[in-house]
């Protein structure tokens, strides 16, 4: 049986030990859109007492991947980058939302904002490649 919509990110998360370790939770999800969040823990801090940049990157990458796959085909990132704008502290709750508005060809482009409340803390850009392989249960 083929999968689509919010069932795919739920399956992806259940098969992803790294995102599970991060404590990522799916906040909203529908076809072409996914919002995920996490709380910064002590074991996510760097030597300066701030959250390691890989944490916000990983959250944004997860939102990006989940949203790109909701259309029912396997999609993988082929290029990503991030600009860190604000530092994060232990206990901060952050979220990232990815919206894929158009699916026309094999490549998709997306910008994901990572926020702490209403404050923009990072800007993630990504390119995704859409395969022809269907998501199945």
Backbone as ProteinMPNN parsed JSONL, in Angstrom:
{"seq_chain_A": "XXXXXXXXXXXXXXXXXXXXXXXXXXXXXXXXXXXXXXXXXXXXXXXXXXXXXXXXXXXXXXXXXXXXXXXXXXXXXXXXXXXXXXXXXXXXXXXXXXXXXXXXXXXXXXXXXXXXXXXXXXXXXXXXXXXXXXXXX", "coords_chain_A": {"N_chain_A": [[0.848, -1.181, 0.0], [0.553, 2.218, -0.835], [2.034, 5.161, 0.586], [1.308, 8.526, 1.677], [1.326, 12.088, 2.385], [0.989, 13.052, 5.844], [1.645, 10.6, 6.954], [4.056, 9.666, 5.986], [6.295, 11.302, 7.045], [5.976, 10.531, 9.751], [6.579, 7.813, 9.618], [9.218, 8.025, 8.67], [10.462, 9.331, 10.86], [10.165, 7.368, 12.822], [12.004, 5.536, 11.957], [14.452, 6.686, 12.279], [17.134, 6.959, 14.146], [18.883, 9.07, 14.864], [17.405, 11.524, 14.684], [15.522, 10.86, 16.574], [17.147, 10.698, 18.873], [17.825, 13.413, 19.026], [15.426, 14.369, 19.906], [13.405, 15.301, 18.32], [10.208, 16.426, 17.45], [7.192, 16.049, 15.625], [5.29, 18.726, 14.767], [3.381, 19.853, 13.048], [1.978, 18.614, 10.055], [1.419, 18.043, 6.653], [0.587, 17.389, 3.2], [3.291, 18.593, 1.449], [4.181, 20.252, 3.482], [5.844, 20.672, 6.582], [6.367, 20.957, 10.036], [8.642, 20.984, 12.62], [9.998, 20.46, 15.938], [12.242, 20.991, 18.774], [13.826, 20.711, 22.032], [16.617, 22.367, 23.389], [19.187, 20.576, 24.859], [21.51, 19.889, 27.568], [23.506, 18.116, 26.674], [23.778, 18.899, 24.064], [25.289, 21.1, 23.847], [28.106, 23.195, 22.947], [31.69, 23.806, 23.405], [31.608, 26.402, 24.257], [29.378, 26.726, 25.719], [27.043, 27.102, 24.345], [24.405, 26.07, 22.075], [25.422, 23.564, 19.822], [26.067, 24.237, 16.409], [25.23, 22.287, 14.658], [22.872, 21.309, 15.655], [20.621, 23.062, 15.174], [20.883, 23.016, 12.432], [20.398, 20.278, 11.87], [17.744, 20.044, 12.718], [16.413, 21.756, 10.886], [17.088, 20.454, 8.494], [15.746, 18.068, 8.847], [13.036, 18.938, 8.866], [12.936, 19.86, 6.237], [13.491, 17.486, 4.758], [11.327, 15.849, 5.57], [9.047, 17.335, 4.637], [9.574, 17.356, 1.88], [9.223, 14.699, 1.209], [6.53, 14.162, 1.598], [4.926, 14.085, -0.628], [4.831, 11.566, -1.57], [6.866, 10.276, -2.958], [10.23, 9.036, -2.755], [12.579, 11.363, -1.623], [15.636, 13.08, -1.605], [18.126, 15.126, -0.057], [20.417, 17.125, -1.911], [22.006, 19.295, -1.815], [22.782, 21.538, 0.745], [22.684, 24.347, 3.005], [23.412, 26.595, 5.741], [22.731, 29.553, 7.593], [23.704, 30.819, 10.589], [22.151, 32.826, 12.916], [21.505, 33.654, 15.526], [22.658, 32.717, 18.802], [22.021, 29.717, 20.7], [20.652, 28.564, 23.801], [20.822, 26.207, 26.547], [17.761, 24.645, 27.22], [16.262, 26.231, 25.514], [13.533, 26.271, 23.237], [13.15, 25.322, 19.968], [11.951, 25.622, 16.578], [11.354, 24.458, 13.236], [10.105, 25.098, 10.022], [9.095, 23.769, 6.972], [7.966, 24.461, 3.766], [6.818, 23.214, 0.842], [5.926, 24.457, -2.013], [5.557, 24.091, -4.812], [5.695, 21.298, -6.913], [7.292, 20.282, -9.523], [9.323, 19.112, -11.084], [12.253, 17.015, -11.046], [13.928, 18.285, -9.238], [13.839, 20.199, -6.241], [13.566, 23.273, -4.507], [14.182, 24.991, -1.482], [13.626, 27.158, 1.327], [14.165, 27.269, 4.716], [13.09, 28.506, 7.779], [14.47, 28.701, 10.973], [13.299, 29.015, 14.173], [13.064, 30.612, 17.411], [10.527, 30.927, 19.301], [9.137, 33.837, 18.068], [11.48, 34.721, 17.025], [13.937, 34.766, 14.557], [16.449, 32.449, 14.191], [18.109, 30.958, 12.58], [18.785, 30.398, 9.1], [18.062, 28.189, 6.64], [18.959, 26.651, 3.621], [18.017, 24.573, 0.927], [18.395, 21.991, -1.579], [16.569, 19.526, -3.148], [16.384, 16.206, -4.438], [14.049, 14.46, -6.263], [13.052, 11.178, -6.408], [11.767, 8.392, -8.343], [10.779, 6.438, -6.795], [8.264, 5.009, -4.831], [6.806, 5.688, -1.616], [6.053, 3.192, 0.661], [3.948, 1.252, 2.853]], "CA_chain_A": [[0.0, 0.0, 0.0], [1.337, 3.443, -0.947], [1.884, 6.169, 1.638], [1.471, 9.94, 1.314], [0.951, 13.031, 3.431], [1.647, 13.037, 7.153], [2.076, 9.249, 7.335], [5.458, 9.458, 5.591], [7.217, 11.804, 8.077], [5.872, 9.712, 10.96], [7.355, 6.596, 9.358], [10.626, 8.418, 8.599], [10.937, 9.591, 12.221], [10.244, 6.093, 13.554], [13.162, 4.787, 11.446], [15.597, 7.603, 12.325], [17.644, 7.048, 15.512], [19.511, 10.365, 15.137], [16.343, 12.496, 14.978], [14.936, 10.443, 17.847], [18.085, 11.148, 19.909], [17.683, 14.867, 19.138], [14.149, 14.68, 20.541], [12.562, 16.006, 17.353], [8.794, 16.077, 17.429], [6.438, 16.605, 14.508], [4.276, 19.637, 15.286], [2.347, 19.952, 12.017], [2.423, 17.954, 8.839], [0.452, 17.751, 5.604], [1.308, 17.296, 1.936], [4.065, 19.777, 1.096], [4.495, 21.114, 4.63], [6.154, 19.995, 7.837], [6.934, 21.789, 11.102], [9.203, 20.131, 13.666], [10.62, 21.222, 17.017], [13.007, 20.28, 19.798], [14.353, 21.495, 23.149], [18.07, 22.276, 23.509], [19.612, 19.904, 26.081], [22.91, 20.103, 27.961], [24.411, 17.327, 25.837], [23.812, 19.503, 22.734], [26.077, 22.339, 23.932], [29.515, 23.142, 22.537], [32.652, 24.207, 24.439], [31.313, 27.774, 24.685], [28.133, 26.716, 26.471], [25.929, 27.393, 23.426], [24.046, 24.889, 21.287], [26.24, 23.281, 18.645], [25.369, 24.637, 15.188], [24.647, 21.128, 14.009], [21.536, 21.029, 16.191], [19.633, 23.797, 14.371], [21.012, 22.491, 11.068], [19.724, 18.978, 11.809], [16.301, 20.274, 12.823], [15.96, 22.296, 9.602], [17.247, 19.401, 7.494], [14.658, 17.119, 9.084], [11.809, 19.559, 8.353], [13.096, 19.872, 4.781], [13.332, 16.121, 4.265], [9.963, 15.382, 5.805], [8.128, 18.023, 3.721], [9.865, 16.932, 0.506], [8.769, 13.324, 1.009], [5.084, 14.029, 1.799], [4.239, 13.911, -1.913], [4.717, 10.138, -1.833], [8.06, 9.744, -3.617], [11.474, 9.236, -2.015], [13.288, 12.594, -1.976], [16.864, 13.202, -0.816], [18.808, 16.407, -0.252], [21.668, 17.042, -2.664], [22.823, 20.439, -1.401], [22.18, 22.313, 1.83], [23.55, 25.297, 3.718], [22.718, 27.28, 6.83], [23.292, 30.762, 8.189], [23.332, 30.926, 11.998], [21.923, 34.243, 13.203], [21.517, 33.839, 16.981], [23.102, 31.567, 19.598], [20.977, 29.035, 21.464], [21.011, 28.176, 25.168], [20.143, 25.047, 27.112], [16.373, 24.914, 27.582], [15.543, 26.903, 24.423], [12.724, 25.442, 22.339], [13.224, 25.856, 18.61], [11.186, 24.887, 15.583], [11.653, 24.727, 11.832], [8.979, 24.768, 9.152], [9.4, 23.689, 5.548], [6.788, 24.464, 2.907], [7.137, 22.929, -0.555], [4.725, 24.952, -2.688], [5.403, 23.541, -6.158], [6.442, 20.09, -7.255], [7.175, 20.217, -10.977], [10.321, 18.268, -11.727], [13.039, 16.19, -10.125], [14.611, 19.107, -8.242], [13.044, 21.135, -5.458], [14.361, 24.263, -3.785], [13.417, 25.407, -0.315], [14.259, 27.93, 2.398], [13.531, 26.94, 5.993], [13.445, 29.378, 8.899], [14.515, 28.084, 12.298], [12.906, 30.087, 15.089], [12.87, 30.474, 18.858], [9.36, 31.809, 19.382], [9.039, 34.612, 16.833], [12.819, 35.183, 16.664], [14.675, 33.99, 13.569], [17.784, 32.121, 14.711], [18.916, 30.386, 11.497], [18.161, 30.319, 7.783], [18.561, 26.983, 5.981], [18.59, 26.551, 2.212], [18.263, 23.221, 0.466], [17.965, 21.465, -2.872], [16.184, 18.129, -2.99], [16.184, 15.413, -5.65], [12.904, 13.574, -6.124], [13.187, 9.93, -7.162], [10.489, 7.822, -8.793], [10.425, 5.365, -5.859], [7.118, 5.302, -3.971], [6.798, 5.311, -0.201], [5.092, 2.129, 0.932], [3.83, 0.863, 4.27]], "C_chain_A": [[0.897, 1.249, 0.0], [1.028, 4.406, 0.191], [1.97, 7.562, 1.035], [1.095, 10.787, 2.522], [1.693, 12.816, 4.73], [2.082, 11.649, 7.612], [3.561, 9.023, 7.033], [6.425, 10.02, 6.632], [7.153, 11.003, 9.38], [6.666, 8.419, 10.794], [8.844, 6.923, 9.339], [11.203, 8.625, 9.998], [11.099, 8.289, 13.003], [11.461, 5.26, 13.136], [14.474, 5.558, 11.579], [16.126, 7.759, 13.749], [18.287, 8.396, 15.84], [18.461, 11.414, 15.489], [15.639, 12.161, 16.285], [15.83, 10.884, 19.003], [17.984, 12.658, 20.109], [16.402, 15.256, 19.879], [13.212, 15.438, 19.617], [11.14, 15.481, 17.438], [8.144, 16.747, 16.228], [5.304, 17.433, 15.09], [3.096, 19.772, 14.331], [2.869, 19.243, 10.785], [1.234, 17.701, 7.921], [1.238, 17.686, 4.302], [1.967, 18.637, 1.623], [4.478, 20.663, 2.252], [4.823, 20.259, 5.85], [6.821, 20.971, 8.8], [7.367, 20.852, 12.217], [9.87, 20.995, 14.725], [11.414, 20.33, 17.948], [13.435, 21.258, 20.883], [15.857, 21.264, 23.241], [18.418, 21.683, 24.877], [21.087, 20.19, 26.358], [23.878, 19.334, 27.065], [24.451, 17.791, 24.376], [24.68, 20.764, 22.698], [27.513, 22.119, 23.469], [30.413, 23.624, 23.675], [32.433, 25.627, 24.949], [29.999, 27.876, 25.452], [26.907, 27.077, 25.649], [25.606, 26.119, 22.655], [24.971, 24.761, 20.084], [25.42, 23.635, 17.398], [24.718, 23.488, 14.452], [23.246, 20.8, 14.49], [20.473, 21.745, 15.361], [19.683, 23.341, 12.915], [20.215, 21.189, 10.929], [18.213, 19.124, 11.896], [15.749, 20.771, 11.491], [16.025, 21.235, 8.507], [16.143, 18.359, 7.63], [13.338, 17.673, 8.567], [11.797, 19.518, 6.827], [12.842, 18.483, 4.199], [11.921, 15.596, 4.425], [8.994, 16.009, 4.804], [8.321, 17.539, 2.285], [9.331, 15.535, 0.206], [7.259, 13.159, 1.114], [4.303, 13.821, 0.512], [4.196, 12.448, -2.349], [5.886, 9.49, -2.537], [9.27, 9.978, -2.723], [12.155, 10.497, -2.535], [14.487, 12.723, -1.043], [17.524, 14.547, -1.089], [20.107, 16.182, -1.017], [22.564, 18.249, -2.398], [22.074, 21.2, -0.318], [23.205, 23.283, 2.39], [22.721, 25.984, 4.789], [23.486, 28.535, 7.223], [22.783, 30.82, 9.621], [23.269, 32.408, 12.353], [22.026, 34.544, 14.689], [22.003, 32.562, 17.661], [21.926, 30.997, 20.386], [21.524, 28.548, 22.791], [20.295, 26.876, 25.549], [18.742, 25.459, 27.546], [15.583, 25.638, 26.502], [14.739, 25.879, 23.636], [12.77, 26.09, 20.966], [12.365, 25.007, 17.677], [11.593, 25.326, 14.186], [10.457, 24.28, 11.005], [9.419, 24.819, 7.698], [8.095, 23.615, 4.778], [7.265, 24.286, 1.466], [5.897, 23.307, -1.355], [4.496, 24.335, -4.061], [6.279, 22.309, -6.324], [6.265, 19.91, -8.759], [8.14, 19.238, -11.626], [11.101, 17.49, -10.678], [13.739, 16.986, -9.039], [13.631, 20.026, -7.539], [13.965, 22.031, -4.654], [13.532, 24.79, -2.628], [14.282, 26.226, 0.634], [13.468, 27.649, 3.663], [14.027, 27.905, 7.051], [13.423, 28.56, 10.18], [14.268, 29.212, 13.286], [12.879, 29.632, 16.536], [11.735, 31.44, 19.14], [9.191, 32.509, 18.041], [10.4, 35.044, 16.299], [13.5, 34.232, 15.677], [16.081, 33.719, 14.096], [18.693, 31.483, 13.656], [18.088, 30.333, 10.218], [18.843, 29.195, 7.006], [18.074, 26.983, 4.539], [18.915, 25.148, 1.724], [17.737, 22.936, -0.924], [17.707, 19.978, -2.677], [16.022, 17.483, -4.367], [15.047, 14.441, -5.386], [13.093, 12.343, -7.014], [11.809, 9.494, -7.651], [9.999, 6.717, -7.851], [9.304, 5.821, -4.927], [7.39, 4.916, -2.523], [5.708, 4.268, -0.011], [5.074, 1.813, 2.414], [4.778, -0.249, 4.604]], "O_chain_A": [[1.875, 1.321, 0.744], [-0.095, 4.457, 0.694], [2.622, 7.764, 0.011], [0.616, 10.281, 3.537], [2.868, 12.447, 4.737], [2.831, 11.54, 8.583], [4.238, 8.279, 7.743], [7.309, 9.289, 7.078], [8.176, 10.82, 10.041], [7.347, 7.982, 11.721], [9.648, 6.194, 9.92], [12.3, 8.153, 10.294], [12.059, 8.128, 13.757], [11.896, 4.38, 13.879], [15.499, 5.129, 11.049], [15.628, 8.601, 14.496], [18.24, 8.825, 16.993], [18.606, 12.121, 16.486], [15.212, 13.053, 17.017], [15.331, 11.39, 20.008], [18.049, 13.135, 21.242], [16.31, 16.358, 20.421], [12.318, 16.144, 20.084], [10.898, 14.276, 17.491], [8.497, 17.867, 15.859], [4.458, 16.915, 15.818], [1.943, 19.8, 14.762], [4.068, 19.27, 10.505], [0.188, 17.213, 8.349], [2.448, 17.908, 4.308], [1.304, 19.671, 1.542], [5.067, 21.722, 2.035], [4.164, 19.253, 6.114], [7.726, 21.715, 8.422], [6.583, 20.036, 12.702], [10.264, 22.128, 14.45], [11.294, 19.105, 17.93], [13.411, 22.473, 20.686], [16.325, 20.127, 23.182], [18.008, 22.204, 25.915], [21.813, 20.671, 25.488], [24.95, 19.84, 26.732], [25.087, 17.147, 23.541], [24.798, 21.416, 21.661], [28.062, 21.023, 23.58], [29.938, 23.827, 24.793], [33.01, 26.015, 25.965], [29.556, 28.972, 25.796], [25.84, 27.332, 26.209], [26.424, 25.201, 22.586], [25.263, 25.749, 19.41], [24.221, 23.363, 17.342], [23.76, 23.687, 13.704], [22.507, 20.088, 13.809], [19.526, 21.113, 14.892], [18.654, 23.284, 12.242], [19.449, 21.024, 9.979], [17.481, 18.403, 11.219], [14.732, 20.267, 11.015], [15.114, 21.133, 7.684], [15.662, 17.828, 6.629], [12.592, 16.958, 7.898], [10.786, 19.188, 6.207], [12.066, 18.331, 3.256], [11.38, 14.967, 3.516], [8.202, 15.298, 4.186], [7.348, 17.336, 1.559], [9.019, 15.228, -0.945], [6.744, 12.102, 0.749], [3.14, 13.421, 0.553], [3.598, 12.122, -3.374], [5.903, 8.27, -2.703], [9.343, 10.984, -2.017], [12.292, 10.68, -3.745], [14.37, 12.502, 0.163], [17.487, 15.049, -2.213], [20.805, 15.19, -0.808], [23.752, 18.224, -2.722], [20.881, 21.473, -0.448], [24.414, 23.082, 2.273], [21.491, 25.961, 4.754], [24.716, 28.572, 7.19], [21.574, 30.866, 9.851], [24.22, 33.153, 12.116], [22.575, 35.575, 15.075], [21.787, 31.46, 17.156], [20.965, 31.702, 20.696], [22.69, 28.171, 22.903], [19.29, 26.504, 24.942], [18.563, 26.505, 28.17], [14.354, 25.663, 26.559], [15.199, 24.762, 23.397], [12.462, 27.273, 20.82], [12.09, 23.838, 17.947], [12.11, 26.426, 13.987], [9.873, 23.225, 11.251], [10.036, 25.788, 7.253], [7.222, 22.807, 5.095], [8.019, 25.107, 0.943], [4.921, 22.557, -1.373], [3.351, 24.081, -4.436], [7.444, 22.289, -5.925], [5.222, 19.445, -9.218], [7.797, 18.6, -12.621], [10.643, 17.333, -9.546], [14.111, 16.42, -8.011], [12.711, 20.564, -8.155], [15.015, 21.597, -4.179], [12.328, 25.011, -2.765], [15.492, 26.024, 0.736], [12.243, 27.775, 3.679], [15.231, 28.104, 7.209], [12.476, 27.818, 10.44], [14.941, 30.242, 13.245], [12.7, 28.454, 16.845], [11.956, 32.649, 19.211], [9.111, 31.857, 16.999], [10.478, 35.666, 15.24], [13.619, 33.036, 15.94], [16.819, 34.653, 14.412], [19.914, 31.469, 13.819], [16.861, 30.236, 10.252], [20.046, 29.243, 6.748], [16.91, 27.281, 4.27], [19.962, 24.594, 2.062], [16.774, 23.548, -1.387], [18.532, 19.263, -2.107], [15.586, 18.121, -5.325], [15.071, 13.692, -4.409], [13.272, 12.464, -8.225], [10.809, 10.163, -7.392], [8.94, 6.13, -8.073], [9.388, 6.884, -4.312], [8.103, 3.953, -2.24], [4.579, 4.443, -0.469], [6.039, 2.065, 3.136], [4.818, -0.704, 5.747]]}, "name": "protein", "num_of_chains": 1, "seq": "XXXXXXXXXXXXXXXXXXXXXXXXXXXXXXXXXXXXXXXXXXXXXXXXXXXXXXXXXXXXXXXXXXXXXXXXXXXXXXXXXXXXXXXXXXXXXXXXXXXXXXXXXXXXXXXXXXXXXXXXXXXXXXXXXXXXXXXXX"}
